[in-house]
Amino acid sequence: EKTVTVGVPVSDKYHPFTKAEQAEAIEQITGKKSGRLLLVTGGGLGAKRINDAVAANAEALLERYPDLTIVQVAGRAQEAAMRQLYKKDLAPELQKRVIVKGFVTNMYTYIGASDVVITRAGATSIAECAAQQKACIVVPNPVLAGGHQLKNAEVLAERAAVKLLPESRLRQDAGALMPPLVDLLDSPDRAKKLGKTLGLLTEPDSAKRLAVLLLEQAA
């Protein structure tokens, strides 16, 4: 009776972008006035398994979708290595469509600009994507804190709110990333529906509810 679930408080900058807001964010990130964007993020430290899998599939993705830009928030420790990997593996014209960042402070801009997000399954990452109603391919970290990311991802997958891709599958075959990506990029309507379903599972007023509880206790 002393427990209240309020959800994960996120900034109100995390909200569903209008088409105009998305176009503005795409131009801000890529310098282009249109096109699609795949956002890859492994959390604050990055995720080597995800980074490597995206790099292994980047050429095929970029060739299949000529309007696609890949934005990879790789983690500061992996940023230089990822840049070198793309420089080695991709033709110069394809390299221009891959943006590698070590870390970003305005993640809401990047999520808002994206069509699909590849992410871990930490509570905050999921809450931010849910607040912006984005289609997510979730690769949970299997070892952190008792496997809580696995539990998060399983609940969301059961509710058809994300596409779940176990890290063990990526370890066996980096190509396992392609089917869920192709499914969402080939069908914008399906991606939009997935994002909206995820959005329904968030608590949009978490910060306000938490503030009210604190004020009530203080009083």
C-alpha positions, 0 to 999 in steps of 0.5 A, spaced: 500 500 500 506 504 500 507 503 493 505 507 487 507 506 480 508 513 476 512 510 470 519 513 468 519 521 467 522 523 461 522 531 458 516 533 455 521 534 449 520 527 448 513 527 444 511 525 437 513 529 432 509 532 427 511 531 419 514 538 419 518 537 426 521 530 423 523 534 417 526 539 420 530 534 425 532 530 419 535 536 415 538 538 422 542 531 422 543 530 415 543 536 411 538 533 407 531 536 406 528 529 406 529 521 406 529 516 412 533 515 418 535 509 422 537 510 429 542 506 432 543 507 440 546 502 445 545 506 451 550 511 454 556 506 453 554 504 446 553 496 445 559 493 441 554 487 439 549 492 436 554 496 433 558 490 429 551 487 427 549 494 424 556 495 420 555 488 417 549 490 414 550 497 412 552 496 405 546 492 404 541 496 407 544 503 404 543 499 397 536 497 398 534 504 401 537 509 397 533 515 401 536 512 408 541 515 412 544 511 418 545 514 425 549 510 429 550 513 437 556 508 438 558 510 445 565 514 446 569 508 447 567 505 440 566 512 436 573 512 432 573 504 431 566 505 428 568 510 423 574 507 421 570 500 420 565 504 415 571 508 412 574 501 410 568 497 408 563 502 405 564 505 398 565 513 399 558 515 396 555 510 402 560 513 407 556 519 406 550 516 408 552 513 415 553 518 421 557 516 427 556 519 434 559 518 440 554 521 445 548 526 444 545 530 449 539 531 444 536 524 443 529 527 442 531 530 436 534 523 433 529 519 436 524 524 433 527 524 426 528 517 425 523 512 422 526 506 426 530 505 432 535 499 434 535 500 441 537 496 448 531 495 453 533 499 458 527 503 462 529 510 460 531 508 453 524 505 452 520 510 455 523 515 451 522 512 444 515 510 447 513 518 448 515 519 441 511 513 438 517 510 434 518 503 431 523 499 435 527 493 434 529 491 441 536 488 443 536 487 450 542 486 454 542 479 457 546 480 463 545 487 466 542 487 473 539 480 473 536 480 466 531 486 467 532 488 460 530 481 457 524 482 462 522 489 459 523 486 452 519 480 453 513 484 456 513 489 450 514 483 445 508 480 448 504 486 447 506 487 440 509 493 441 516 492 439 520 487 435 524 483 439 531 480 437 535 476 442 543 478 442 544 471 442 541 471 435 546 476 433 552 473 436 550 467 431 548 471 425 549 478 424 544 478 418 538 476 423 538 484 424 535 484 416 528 481 417 525 485 422 529 492 419 526 490 412 519 489 415 519 495 418 522 499 412 518 496 407 512 498 410 511 505 413 504 503 416 506 497 420 512 501 423 507 507 425 502 502 428 508 499 432 510 505 434 503 507 436 502 501 440 509 502 444 506 509 445 500 507 449 504 503 454 507 509 456 505 514 462 505 521 459 504 524 465 509 521 470 513 527 472 507 530 474 504 524 478 511 524 481 511 531 483 504 531 486 506 525 490 512 529 493 508 535 494 503 531 498 508 528 502 512 534 503 505 537 506 
